[in-house]
Each structure stands twice: as structure tokens, then as C-alpha cells.
């Protein structure tokens, strides 16, 4: 009896001890929050750049996440995306070690949360006519600084981490960055040489106007031999005729930590001072020969890229040298271009070569393999002539890229001397003493960044925007495509925290069924070949019928009566048509059977295979434990 009581006490104590241990383990585990991301694309892991930005936080940051919570109010797509945002914000909070405070709000009508959303600039969206507005946005505040994402579109999921990290980085900086703008083109507006007779002036480019909203824009002369020290980012647009002295200034600017975005062009079709193939003039070209050579790159100003996969419609018809780029042309793994879906480039050039040691190249925009180089003046001959003489190179061309790393000077011998014309009254025997050459920096002490684009026309209003007239004397202009979004995003990236550049594009959590998609694509290809075969047979049969009809043209009474040959030809075609339709039905049936078989295999793997593995492992360990017990 005593032994039974003792065993019962031991059991009770053992259960109590196990309960205490489990509670302690759960408590410690919840405090540590150590997790392992086993997804292929690291979809639940923050980038190193994001973590570096969060490590700089010394003041609490408040993030207010606004999301409509009603079960029947939010569509499934937005509800799932809201959960993605919430999970990512939790990752930010954990990585910040408590410096980020997250407040989740449901802006119901006539609530304090709705008033807060309006004050923060969160925009409601109407999903369908007559429905209640949907909120899905966030604001980031630190002291008096605030950044807002009015609406988080599920289509921009790849840029979600970058947007949040950028907002945090911006509220950490109180002053507007100084942006230097250097260009011979009339970005700020003014008199247009092409319309001097009318005496009309052109307004500032929309791109330039948008930059002035976010930055302290400072104009830098094309003849400058030094970039001002307060300039953090330099925007260089079509530097035609740039001198070595100015290239030296840009070189030294980069070496002391400045960031450069340069838009070069083999044929600037919208240069008002030169005109282009579409403006009746000869156009103009630009490059940075000294700097590019030092970086290991080349930019051919005598050739433009023609691409048969991205032909744009122009006023003169389709033209392969005007590229209507799709999302296939951009780098989806880079946060700068991951959200782009369309761009328009006019007579763009490409970059080649291999960056020198110490520099890393990231291709941002590229042509398809169905492209070739053509002479810029060939565009004057029209798109039809270009298509007629087209010969694919079979290789992709780099239209835009980013270089980052430690740069070395392109002028190892120091600052180049300006080329001066000899003065007629200057005597040969009177020579002025030579001034010592300014040596300058030879290598950057920290990493810097340069973004290069092979076109300067793509940010100008005729290409990048669409005008809808005027209201109250004000022009109504809207961006079209991703041209301005790409250019502004690049400036934002360069002007922000340098760690933003290493923030990767996030993996989309909804992964497509690539095997099923490939099967369907193959089936579609087979369908297409069968359809083409049917159409070819129809055309051939019709041709033979027409030939037989023409042979009877002289017989007026027999012209509308089918001959035995015509009847036989039509019968053969009908038989062939029936055979092809039957084959198409068999192909479709085979495709559906293959897809059903694949889906069944996946289901059985998920439903039965994994539980079976667990059961087998359990039996194995149980038998192993029993054998050890029997041995003792």
C-alpha cells in the first residue's frame, strides 16, 4: 500500500516538474524568438541593408499600420497582403530590439482610427461601387519627421521591405539632401530654340519639378571644375561635349564619397539645340569616355539598339529603335527595378566591358536576345526598312546598370590642363611659369555608387508623360509607364542611406506552379502548330478551288456550279479539318490528364507522404528504445 502511494506521489511530482519545465521552455523561447527561415528565397529574412539601418536607431520609431479588419469588407487578396505586411513589421520590430513600436489600427467609419488615418495621409480605396472604403497603408514617425505609404498595393510586394526601410531611413534624416543637376538640356524650362518664332517658352520637365519637391536642387554648370562639397548626389543628363576638366571634377566627387546618376546617349532625339531623326536635325551624342575607361566599361556613341521584341509604335509607325520595354527587360531581383512593368527608350545605347577590380556591376535594364546594333541615322529611314534589314545578334545588350564599390581615379597624373588656343599677341619667348598640377584623390576610401543609363530622352515630357490639356491655366500632366518612377527611385536610393542599396527585392510568397505552367505552355505550342496546320490546309484548299474556278471562267453557265474536282477538294479539306479537330481534342485530354496526375501526386505527398515519414520515424525510435530497455 505504501509502495502504491509512493509511486503515485512520484508520478504527481514528475508531472508537476514536467509542467514547470514546459512552461519555462515556452517562456524562454518566446523571449528569445529564435527562428529559422527554410524558404528557398529567404522570404522571411530581412536584408543585411535593412538590419544595418535598424542598427543605427537611437530614438524610438512609431509605425502606425492601418488595415480594414472586417471579415466581409476586405477582399481575400488584400487580406492576405495585410497579413504579409504585419508579419514583415514584426520582423522589423524584432530586428530593431524594441526601437520600433507598431500600432495596428482599424479605421472604421467615424472612429478615432479613421481620423488618425486622414491626418497621416492614408488613402482609402473603393474596391467596388457602393462599398465601404478599404484602408491598407502605414505611416512612420520619429519625433517631428513623418513618412507615409498611403496604400500598400499587393502588386508591389517585392518592394515592401525597401519601402518600409526607406521610410525609416528618411525620418532619421531631418534635412533635405542636396542634389546637384548638371545638363545642357533645358530641364528647368525656358525658351525653346525650335519654337523661337512663336516666342514661346517651355515649362520645366515634370521630372525636374518632382525632384524639387523632395530635394534641395542645385544647378551645376557643365563647365564646372569642382562639384560643390554639399552636393550628395549628382544627376548628369546628356553631357554632350563634356571636357576632361569636368570629368575630373566628377571623378573627384565620386572618390570623396559622392554618388552619380548619369544618362548618356548615342542619339538624343529630343535635344532642342540639335534636333534628332524625329525632329529634322542630326541629333547629338554624349559619353564619359575617360571615366568609363577607368571603370572598365565602354559606351559606343555610334550605334543604337534595335530590338524586335520591344518594338514601339511611333508617329511614323512601328520602329525597332524605339524600345517599349516590358517587365521581362528589367532585373526583378533588384529592388530598384522589381516594380517596373513598362518603359520607353528612344534610340538608346548599351554598355559593354568588364568592371575593374573592386567594382561590382548590377544590370538593371537589358534588351532581349532578338536585338542588334544599328547606325543612329538608320532611324530616319523608318521602321519598315529597319525590320527588313534586321539581323539578330543573339545576345542581350545592357541598357542600364549600377556600379558599386571602391573607385579609382581616371586621372592618375592629376588634374588635366585646359586646352587653350594661342593668343596672337603672345610672344613665343615669353613663357609663363607652369602651375603645379593638382593631384587630387587617387582612390575612394569608402564604397560609392554610380548608375549609368544609355538614354537621356526617356525622362523628358514628350516620352515620360501624357498631357491632358489645362485646368485654370495649369497644365494637367500625368506620368506614363515606369520612366519617371525608375529615375526618381534611383535618385531616392542614391540620396538615402547607403544601406538601402543592399536591400534586396523580396521574394513573393505566392509561388506559381511552374511545372503546370510549362505543361500548359507546351500544350499551347502544340495547339498553335495544329491551328497553323489547319489554316495552311484551308488556304491550300481554297487556292486549288480558286484555280479550278478561274479555269472555268469562260464557261458562263458553269461558273457557279462546282466541278467534281472542286467537290473532291472540299471533301478532302473537310476530312482533314475533322482529323485536326480530333487531334486537338486528344491533346487537350492528354494535357488535362497530365495536370490531374501531377496534382494528385502533390496532394498525396502533402496528405500521406509526410505523415507516413513521421509514423515511420516514431516506430523506429520506439523499437530502438524497446531494444535498449530489453538489453538492460
C-alpha positions as CSV (number, residue, x, y, z in Angstrom):
1,X,0.0,0.0,0.0
2,X,2.8,2.4,0.9
3,X,4.6,1.5,-2.3
4,X,1.5,2.4,-4.3
5,X,1.2,5.8,-2.5
6,X,4.9,6.4,-3.1
7,X,4.5,5.7,-6.8
8,X,1.5,8.0,-7.1
9,X,3.4,10.8,-5.3
10,X,6.4,10.3,-7.7
11,X,4.0,10.4,-10.7
12,X,2.3,13.6,-9.4
13,X,5.7,15.2,-8.7
14,X,7.0,14.1,-12.1
15,X,4.0,15.6,-14.0
16,X,4.4,18.8,-12.0
17,X,8.1,19.1,-12.8
18,X,7.5,18.4,-16.5
19,X,4.8,21.1,-16.5
20,X,7.2,23.6,-14.9
21,X,9.9,22.7,-17.4
22,X,7.5,23.1,-20.4
23,X,6.3,26.5,-19.1
24,X,9.9,27.6,-18.6
25,X,11.0,26.4,-22.0
26,X,8.0,28.2,-23.7
27,X,8.7,31.4,-21.7
28,X,12.4,31.4,-22.6
29,X,11.5,30.5,-26.2
30,X,9.1,33.4,-26.5
31,X,11.6,35.8,-25.2
32,X,14.4,34.6,-27.5
33,X,12.3,34.3,-30.6
34,X,14.9,32.4,-32.5
35,X,13.6,31.3,-35.8
36,X,15.0,29.5,-38.9
37,X,13.9,30.6,-42.4
38,X,13.8,27.5,-44.5
39,X,12.2,29.1,-47.6
40,X,14.2,28.9,-50.8
41,X,14.2,32.7,-51.4
42,X,14.6,33.7,-47.7
43,X,11.1,35.3,-47.9
44,X,11.0,35.7,-44.1
45,X,14.5,37.2,-43.6
46,X,15.4,40.9,-43.6
47,X,18.2,42.1,-45.8
48,X,21.6,43.0,-44.4
49,X,21.0,46.6,-45.6
50,X,17.8,46.8,-43.6
51,X,19.4,45.4,-40.5
52,X,22.3,48.0,-40.8
53,X,19.7,50.8,-41.0
54,X,17.9,49.5,-37.9
55,X,21.2,49.2,-36.0
56,X,21.6,53.0,-36.3
57,X,18.3,53.7,-34.5
58,X,18.9,55.6,-31.2
59,X,15.4,57.1,-31.0
60,X,12.1,55.2,-30.9
61,X,10.2,55.0,-34.2
62,X,6.4,54.7,-34.3
63,X,4.8,52.8,-37.1
64,X,1.0,53.0,-37.4
65,X,-0.3,50.2,-39.6
66,X,-3.8,50.9,-40.9
67,X,-5.8,47.9,-42.2
68,X,-9.5,47.3,-42.5
69,X,-10.3,44.2,-40.4
70,X,-13.9,43.4,-41.2
71,X,-14.4,39.8,-42.4
72,X,-16.6,40.8,-45.3
73,X,-15.0,44.1,-46.1
74,X,-11.5,43.1,-47.2
75,X,-11.1,41.1,-50.4
76,X,-9.1,37.9,-49.9
77,X,-6.1,39.3,-51.9
78,X,-5.9,42.4,-49.7
79,X,-6.5,40.4,-46.5
80,X,-3.6,38.1,-47.3
81,X,-1.4,41.1,-48.2
82,X,-2.2,42.8,-44.9
83,X,-1.0,39.7,-43.1
84,X,2.2,39.8,-45.2
85,X,2.7,43.4,-44.1
86,X,2.0,42.6,-40.5
87,X,4.5,39.7,-40.5
88,X,7.2,41.9,-42.0
89,X,6.6,44.7,-39.5
90,X,7.0,42.1,-36.7
91,X,10.4,41.2,-38.3
92,X,11.3,44.9,-38.2
93,X,10.3,45.2,-34.6
94,X,12.3,42.2,-33.5
95,X,15.4,43.3,-35.5
96,X,15.3,46.8,-34.0
97,X,15.5,45.4,-30.5
98,X,12.4,47.3,-29.4
99,X,13.2,50.7,-31.1
100,X,10.3,50.3,-33.5
101,X,6.8,50.5,-31.9
102,X,4.0,49.2,-34.0
103,X,0.4,50.3,-33.6
104,X,-2.3,48.4,-35.6
105,X,-5.4,50.4,-36.3
106,X,-8.7,49.6,-38.0
107,X,-10.1,52.8,-39.5
108,X,-13.8,52.1,-39.1
109,X,-16.2,54.9,-40.2
110,X,-16.5,57.7,-37.7
111,X,-13.8,56.3,-35.4
112,X,-10.7,57.8,-34.0
113,X,-8.6,55.4,-36.1
114,X,-10.2,56.9,-39.3
115,X,-9.4,60.5,-38.1
116,X,-5.8,59.3,-37.4
117,X,-5.6,57.8,-40.9
118,X,-6.7,61.1,-42.5
119,X,-4.1,63.0,-40.5
120,X,-1.4,60.6,-41.6
121,X,-2.4,60.9,-45.3
122,X,-3.6,57.3,-45.6
123,X,-5.8,57.0,-48.7
124,X,-8.9,54.8,-48.7
125,X,-9.7,52.8,-51.8
126,X,-13.1,51.9,-53.2
127,X,-13.0,48.3,-54.2
128,X,-16.4,48.4,-55.9
129,X,-19.1,50.9,-56.4
130,X,-21.2,51.4,-53.3
131,X,-18.9,49.5,-51.0
132,X,-17.2,51.0,-47.9
133,X,-13.6,52.3,-48.4
134,X,-10.7,50.0,-47.7
135,X,-7.6,51.1,-45.8
136,X,-4.2,49.4,-46.2
137,X,-1.3,51.8,-45.5
138,X,1.2,52.9,-42.9
139,X,2.9,55.9,-41.5
140,X,6.4,56.1,-39.9
141,X,7.2,58.8,-37.5
142,X,10.2,59.8,-35.4
143,X,9.9,63.0,-33.3
144,X,8.6,65.6,-35.9
145,X,9.5,63.7,-39.0
146,X,6.9,61.6,-40.8
147,X,6.8,59.4,-43.9
148,X,3.6,57.8,-45.3
149,X,2.8,54.9,-47.6
150,X,-0.8,55.8,-48.5
151,X,-1.7,52.4,-49.9
152,X,0.3,49.2,-50.0
153,X,-0.5,47.6,-53.3
154,X,-0.2,43.8,-53.3
155,X,1.4,44.1,-56.7
156,X,4.4,45.8,-55.1
157,X,5.1,43.1,-52.6
158,X,8.6,42.7,-53.9
159,X,9.4,46.3,-52.8
160,X,7.6,46.1,-49.5
161,X,10.8,45.8,-47.3
162,X,12.5,48.5,-49.3
163,X,9.6,50.9,-48.8
164,X,9.5,50.4,-45.1
165,X,13.3,50.6,-44.7
166,X,13.3,53.8,-46.9
167,X,10.6,55.4,-44.7
168,X,12.6,54.6,-41.6
169,X,15.8,56.0,-43.1
170,X,14.1,59.2,-44.2
171,X,12.6,60.0,-40.8
172,X,16.1,59.6,-39.3
173,X,17.3,62.5,-41.5
174,X,15.9,65.9,-40.8
175,X,17.4,67.9,-43.7
176,X,16.7,67.6,-47.4
177,X,19.7,66.1,-49.3
178,X,21.4,68.4,-51.8
179,X,21.0,67.2,-55.3
180,X,23.3,68.6,-58.0
181,X,21.9,68.7,-61.5
182,X,24.2,69.1,-64.5
183,X,22.9,69.2,-68.0
184,X,23.0,71.2,-71.2
185,X,19.3,70.4,-71.8
186,X,16.5,72.9,-70.7
187,X,15.4,70.8,-67.7
188,X,14.3,74.0,-65.8
189,X,12.3,75.3,-68.8
190,X,12.9,78.4,-70.9
191,X,12.9,79.4,-74.5
192,X,12.9,76.5,-76.9
193,X,15.2,77.1,-79.9
194,X,12.9,75.0,-82.1
195,X,10.0,77.4,-81.4
196,X,11.7,80.8,-81.3
197,X,9.3,82.2,-84.0
198,X,6.4,81.8,-81.7
199,X,8.3,83.3,-78.8
200,X,7.0,80.6,-76.5
201,X,8.9,79.1,-73.6
202,X,8.8,75.5,-72.4
203,X,7.8,74.6,-68.8
204,X,10.2,72.7,-66.5
205,X,10.3,69.0,-67.0
206,X,7.9,67.1,-64.8
207,X,10.9,65.0,-63.6
208,X,12.7,68.2,-62.5
209,X,9.6,69.6,-60.8
210,X,9.2,66.4,-58.8
211,X,12.8,66.4,-57.7
212,X,12.4,69.9,-56.3
213,X,9.7,68.6,-54.0
214,X,12.0,66.2,-52.3
215,X,15.5,67.7,-52.6
216,X,17.4,70.8,-52.3
217,X,18.2,71.0,-56.0
218,X,21.4,72.9,-57.0
219,X,22.3,73.6,-60.6
220,X,25.9,72.7,-61.5
221,X,27.4,74.3,-64.7
222,X,28.6,72.0,-67.4
223,X,32.0,73.8,-67.3
224,X,32.5,73.2,-63.6
225,X,35.9,72.0,-62.5
226,X,34.7,71.2,-59.0
227,X,31.4,69.8,-57.7
228,X,30.2,71.7,-54.6
229,X,31.0,69.9,-51.3
230,X,27.4,70.0,-50.1
231,X,26.2,68.0,-53.1
232,X,25.4,64.4,-52.0
233,X,24.1,63.1,-55.4
234,X,24.9,64.4,-58.9
235,X,22.4,63.9,-61.7
236,X,24.2,64.2,-65.1
237,X,21.8,64.3,-68.1
238,X,23.3,64.1,-71.6
239,X,26.8,65.5,-71.0
240,X,27.5,66.3,-74.7
241,X,30.9,67.9,-75.3
242,X,31.9,67.4,-71.7
243,X,35.6,68.4,-71.1
244,X,38.3,66.5,-69.3
245,X,38.3,69.1,-66.6
246,X,34.6,68.5,-65.8
247,X,35.2,64.7,-65.9
248,X,38.0,65.3,-63.4
249,X,35.6,67.2,-61.2
250,X,33.1,64.2,-61.3
251,X,35.9,61.8,-60.7
252,X,37.0,63.6,-57.5
253,X,33.3,63.9,-56.5
254,X,32.9,60.1,-56.6
255,X,36.2,59.4,-54.9
256,X,35.2,61.6,-51.9
257,X,32.0,59.6,-51.4
258,X,29.5,61.3,-53.8
259,X,27.0,59.3,-55.8
260,X,26.4,59.7,-59.5
261,X,23.5,59.0,-61.8
262,X,24.5,59.6,-65.5
263,X,22.2,59.5,-68.5
264,X,24.3,59.1,-71.6
265,X,23.0,59.0,-75.2
266,X,24.3,57.9,-78.6
267,X,21.4,59.9,-80.2
268,X,19.4,62.4,-78.2
269,X,16.4,62.7,-80.3
270,X,14.8,65.4,-78.1
271,X,17.8,67.7,-77.8
272,X,16.2,71.0,-78.9
273,X,19.6,72.5,-79.9
274,X,20.4,69.8,-82.4
275,X,17.2,68.0,-83.2
276,X,17.1,64.3,-83.9
277,X,15.8,61.9,-86.5
278,X,12.2,62.8,-85.5
279,X,12.9,66.5,-85.3
280,X,14.6,67.0,-88.6
281,X,18.1,67.5,-87.3
282,X,21.2,65.4,-86.8
283,X,20.7,64.8,-83.0
284,X,23.6,64.8,-80.6
285,X,25.6,62.2,-78.6
286,X,27.2,62.1,-75.2
287,X,29.6,59.9,-73.2
288,X,32.0,59.9,-70.3
289,X,34.9,58.4,-72.1
290,X,37.7,59.0,-69.5
291,X,35.6,57.8,-66.6
292,X,34.1,54.7,-68.3
293,X,37.5,53.5,-69.4
294,X,38.8,53.8,-65.9
295,X,35.9,51.7,-64.7
296,X,36.4,49.1,-67.4
297,X,33.3,49.9,-69.4
298,X,32.6,51.1,-73.0
299,X,29.7,53.1,-74.4
300,X,29.5,53.2,-78.2
301,X,28.1,56.5,-79.3
302,X,27.9,55.4,-83.0
303,X,25.4,52.7,-82.5
304,X,21.9,52.4,-81.1
305,X,20.0,49.2,-80.0
306,X,17.2,47.9,-82.2
307,X,15.0,45.1,-80.7
308,X,12.3,43.2,-82.5
309,X,10.8,42.0,-79.2
310,X,10.2,45.5,-77.9
311,X,9.0,47.5,-80.9
312,X,7.2,50.7,-80.0
313,X,4.6,52.5,-82.1
314,X,5.6,56.0,-83.2
315,X,4.0,58.6,-85.3
316,X,5.8,57.1,-88.3
317,X,4.7,53.6,-87.4
318,X,6.5,50.8,-85.5
319,X,10.2,51.4,-85.0
320,X,12.6,48.8,-83.5
321,X,15.0,51.5,-82.2
322,X,12.2,52.9,-80.0
323,X,12.0,50.3,-77.3
324,X,8.7,49.6,-75.5
325,X,10.3,47.6,-72.7
326,X,8.2,45.2,-70.6
327,X,8.9,43.6,-67.2
328,X,11.0,41.0,-69.0
329,X,13.6,43.6,-69.7
330,X,14.2,44.6,-66.1
331,X,16.0,43.0,-63.2
332,X,13.3,41.6,-60.9
333,X,15.8,40.6,-58.2
334,X,16.8,44.3,-57.7
335,X,14.6,46.5,-55.6
336,X,15.1,49.5,-57.9
337,X,13.6,47.7,-60.9
338,X,11.5,45.0,-59.4
339,X,8.3,47.0,-59.5
340,X,8.7,48.2,-63.1
341,X,6.4,46.9,-65.8
342,X,6.9,49.2,-68.8
343,X,9.4,51.7,-70.1
344,X,10.0,53.6,-73.3
345,X,13.5,54.3,-74.5
346,X,14.3,56.2,-77.8
347,X,17.4,55.3,-79.7
348,X,19.2,54.0,-76.6
349,X,22.8,52.9,-76.4
350,X,24.3,50.0,-74.5
351,X,27.2,49.4,-72.1
352,X,29.8,46.7,-72.6
353,X,33.1,45.6,-70.9
354,X,34.0,44.1,-67.5
355,X,34.3,46.4,-64.4
356,X,37.8,46.7,-63.0
357,X,38.7,45.0,-59.7
358,X,36.9,46.5,-56.8
359,X,33.7,47.3,-58.6
360,X,30.6,45.2,-58.8
361,X,28.2,45.6,-61.7
362,X,24.4,45.0,-61.5
363,X,22.5,45.0,-64.8
364,X,19.2,46.9,-64.2
365,X,17.7,47.0,-67.7
366,X,18.6,45.0,-70.8
367,X,17.4,44.2,-74.3
368,X,16.2,40.8,-75.5
369,X,18.5,38.5,-77.4
370,X,16.5,39.4,-80.5
371,X,18.4,42.7,-80.9
372,X,21.1,44.2,-82.9
373,X,23.1,47.5,-83.2
374,X,22.3,49.9,-86.0
375,X,23.5,53.3,-87.1
376,X,21.5,56.1,-85.4
377,X,20.8,57.7,-88.8
378,X,19.1,54.4,-89.9
379,X,16.1,55.5,-87.8
380,X,15.5,58.2,-90.4
381,X,14.8,55.5,-93.0
382,X,11.8,54.3,-91.0
383,X,10.9,51.2,-89.0
384,X,9.9,49.2,-92.0
385,X,13.4,49.4,-93.5
386,X,15.0,48.5,-90.2
387,X,12.7,45.5,-89.8
388,X,13.5,44.4,-93.4
389,X,17.3,44.5,-92.8
390,X,17.2,43.2,-89.3
391,X,19.7,40.5,-88.3
392,X,19.6,39.4,-84.6
393,X,22.8,39.4,-82.7
394,X,21.6,36.6,-80.4
395,X,22.8,38.4,-77.3
396,X,21.3,40.8,-74.7
397,X,22.5,44.4,-74.5
398,X,22.9,46.3,-71.2
399,X,20.8,49.4,-71.3
400,X,21.2,50.5,-67.7
401,X,23.5,49.3,-64.9
402,X,24.7,50.1,-61.4
403,X,28.4,50.1,-60.3
404,X,29.2,50.0,-56.6
405,X,32.5,49.5,-54.7
406,X,35.7,51.4,-54.3
407,X,36.5,53.6,-57.4
408,X,40.0,54.5,-58.6
409,X,40.8,57.8,-60.3
410,X,40.6,58.1,-64.1
411,X,43.4,60.7,-63.9
412,X,46.5,59.2,-62.2
413,X,48.6,62.1,-63.4
414,X,46.4,64.7,-61.7
415,X,44.0,67.3,-62.9
416,X,44.2,67.7,-66.8
417,X,45.2,71.1,-68.1
418,X,42.6,73.0,-70.2
419,X,43.2,73.3,-73.9
420,X,43.9,77.0,-74.6
421,X,44.2,78.5,-78.0
422,X,47.5,80.5,-78.5
423,X,46.9,84.3,-78.4
424,X,48.3,86.2,-81.5
425,X,50.0,88.9,-79.4
426,X,51.7,86.4,-77.2
427,X,55.5,86.1,-77.9
428,X,57.0,82.7,-78.2
429,X,59.9,83.6,-75.9
430,X,57.7,84.8,-73.1
431,X,56.5,81.7,-71.2
432,X,54.6,81.9,-68.0
433,X,55.7,79.7,-65.2
434,X,53.7,76.4,-65.1
435,X,51.5,75.9,-62.1
436,X,51.8,72.7,-60.2
437,X,49.4,70.0,-61.2
438,X,46.6,69.3,-58.7
439,X,46.9,65.6,-57.8
440,X,43.6,65.1,-56.0
441,X,42.4,61.8,-54.7
442,X,43.6,58.5,-56.2
443,X,41.1,56.1,-54.7
444,X,37.9,56.3,-52.7
445,X,38.2,55.4,-49.0
446,X,34.6,54.1,-48.8
447,X,32.2,52.4,-51.2
448,X,30.4,54.6,-53.7
449,X,27.7,54.1,-56.3
450,X,27.2,55.1,-60.0
451,X,24.1,54.4,-62.0
452,X,24.5,54.6,-65.8
453,X,21.6,54.7,-68.3
454,X,22.1,54.6,-72.1
455,X,19.4,57.1,-72.9
456,X,18.6,60.7,-71.9
457,X,15.3,61.2,-73.7
458,X,13.3,58.8,-71.5
459,X,12.8,61.3,-68.7
460,X,11.6,64.2,-70.9
461,X,8.0,65.1,-71.0
462,X,7.2,64.0,-74.6
463,X,8.1,60.4,-73.7
464,X,7.7,60.2,-70.0
465,X,4.4,62.0,-69.6
466,X,1.0,62.5,-71.2
467,X,-0.7,65.9,-71.2
468,X,-4.4,66.3,-70.8
469,X,-4.8,70.0,-71.6
470,X,-5.1,72.6,-68.8
471,X,-7.4,73.4,-66.0
472,X,-7.5,77.0,-64.7
473,X,-4.4,77.8,-66.7
474,X,-2.4,74.9,-65.2
475,X,-1.1,72.0,-67.3
476,X,-2.6,68.6,-66.4
477,X,0.3,66.2,-66.9
478,X,0.4,62.6,-65.8
479,X,3.3,60.1,-66.0
480,X,3.0,57.2,-68.4
481,X,4.9,54.0,-67.9
482,X,7.6,53.5,-65.4
483,X,10.1,56.0,-66.8
484,X,9.8,58.6,-64.1
485,X,9.3,56.1,-61.3
486,X,12.6,54.4,-62.3
487,X,14.5,57.7,-62.5
488,X,13.1,59.1,-59.2
489,X,13.6,55.7,-57.5
490,X,17.2,55.7,-58.5
491,X,17.7,59.2,-57.1
492,X,15.9,58.3,-53.9
493,X,18.2,55.2,-53.5
494,X,21.3,57.2,-54.0
495,X,20.3,60.1,-51.8
496,X,19.1,57.9,-48.9
497,X,21.1,55.7,-46.6
498,X,23.8,53.8,-48.4
499,X,22.5,50.6,-46.9
500,X,19.3,51.0,-48.9
501,X,21.2,49.9,-52.0
502,X,21.8,46.4,-50.5
503,X,18.1,46.0,-49.5
504,X,17.1,43.1,-51.8
505,X,13.9,42.7,-53.6
506,X,11.7,40.4,-51.5
507,X,10.5,37.0,-52.8
508,X,6.8,36.8,-53.5
509,X,5.3,34.3,-51.1
510,X,2.7,33.0,-53.6
511,X,4.9,30.9,-55.9
512,X,3.5,29.8,-59.2
513,X,3.1,26.2,-60.3
514,X,6.0,26.3,-62.7
515,X,5.7,22.7,-63.8
516,X,1.9,23.0,-64.6
517,X,2.6,26.3,-66.4
518,X,5.3,24.7,-68.5
519,X,2.9,21.8,-69.4
520,X,0.2,24.3,-70.4
521,X,2.7,26.3,-72.4
522,X,3.9,23.2,-74.3
523,X,0.3,22.2,-74.9
524,X,-0.5,25.7,-76.2
525,X,2.5,25.4,-78.5
526,X,1.2,22.1,-79.9
527,X,-2.2,23.7,-80.3
528,X,-0.7,26.6,-82.2
529,X,1.1,24.3,-84.6
530,X,-2.1,22.3,-85.2
531,X,-4.1,25.5,-85.8
532,X,-1.4,26.7,-88.2
533,X,-1.5,23.4,-90.0
534,X,-5.3,23.7,-90.3
535,X,-5.1,27.2,-91.6
536,X,-2.4,26.2,-94.1
537,X,-4.6,23.3,-95.3
538,X,-7.6,25.7,-95.6
539,X,-5.5,28.2,-97.6
540,X,-4.2,25.4,-99.9
541,X,-7.7,24.0,-100.5
542,X,-9.1,27.5,-101.2
543,X,-6.3,28.2,-103.6
544,X,-7.0,25.0,-105.5
545,X,-10.7,25.7,-105.6
546,X,-10.0,29.3,-106.9
547,X,-7.6,27.9,-109.6
548,X,-10.3,25.4,-110.8
549,X,-12.9,28.3,-110.7
550,X,-10.6,30.5,-112.8
551,X,-10.2,27.7,-115.3
552,X,-13.9,27.7,-115.8
553,X,-14.2,31.5,-116.0
554,X,-15.0,31.3,-119.7
555,X,-18.0,29.0,-119.2
556,X,-20.7,31.4,-118.2
557,X,-23.3,28.7,-117.5
558,X,-20.9,26.5,-115.4
559,X,-19.3,29.4,-113.4
560,X,-21.5,28.9,-110.3
561,X,-21.6,25.1,-110.4
562,X,-18.9,23.1,-108.6
563,X,-17.0,20.7,-110.7
564,X,-16.2,17.1,-109.5
565,X,-12.6,18.2,-108.8
566,X,-13.8,21.1,-106.6
567,X,-16.2,18.9,-104.8
568,X,-13.4,16.3,-104.2
569,X,-11.1,19.1,-102.9
570,X,-13.7,20.4,-100.5
571,X,-14.4,16.9,-99.3
572,X,-10.7,16.3,-98.6
573,X,-10.5,19.6,-96.7
574,X,-13.5,18.7,-94.6
575,X,-11.9,15.3,-93.7
576,X,-8.6,17.0,-92.9
577,X,-10.4,19.5,-90.7
578,X,-12.2,16.8,-88.8
579,X,-8.9,14.9,-88.3
580,X,-7.2,18.0,-86.9
581,X,-10.1,18.8,-84.5
582,X,-9.9,15.2,-83.2
583,X,-6.2,15.6,-82.7
584,X,-6.7,18.9,-80.8
585,X,-9.2,17.2,-78.6
586,X,-6.8,14.4,-77.8
587,X,-4.0,16.9,-77.0
588,X,-6.4,18.7,-74.6
589,X,-7.5,15.5,-73.0
590,X,-3.8,14.4,-72.6
591,X,-2.9,17.8,-71.1
592,X,-5.7,17.6,-68.5
593,X,-4.8,14.0,-67.6
594,X,-1.2,15.0,-67.0
595,X,-2.2,18.0,-64.9
596,X,-4.6,15.9,-62.8
597,X,-1.9,13.3,-62.3
598,X,0.5,15.9,-61.1
599,X,-2.0,17.4,-58.8
600,X,-2.8,14.0,-57.3
601,X,0.8,13.3,-56.7
602,X,1.3,16.6,-54.9
603,X,-1.8,16.0,-52.8
604,X,-0.7,12.5,-51.8
605,X,2.8,13.8,-50.9
606,X,1.2,16.5,-48.7
607,X,-1.5,14.4,-47.2
608,X,0.1,11.0,-46.8
609,X,3.8,11.0,-47.5
610,X,4.9,13.4,-44.8
611,X,2.7,11.9,-42.0
612,X,4.0,8.5,-43.1
613,X,7.5,9.6,-42.7
614,X,6.6,10.8,-39.2
615,X,5.0,7.5,-38.3
616,X,8.0,5.5,-39.6
617,X,10.3,7.7,-37.6
618,X,8.2,7.1,-34.5
619,X,8.1,3.4,-34.9
620,X,11.9,3.3,-35.5
621,X,12.6,5.2,-32.3
622,X,10.1,3.2,-30.3
623,X,11.7,-0.1,-31.5
624,X,15.1,1.3,-30.7
625,X,14.0,2.3,-27.2
626,X,12.4,-1.1,-26.6
627,X,15.6,-2.9,-27.7
628,X,17.7,-0.8,-25.3
629,X,15.3,-1.5,-22.5
630,X,15.4,-5.2,-23.2
631,X,19.2,-5.2,-23.2
632,X,19.3,-3.6,-19.8
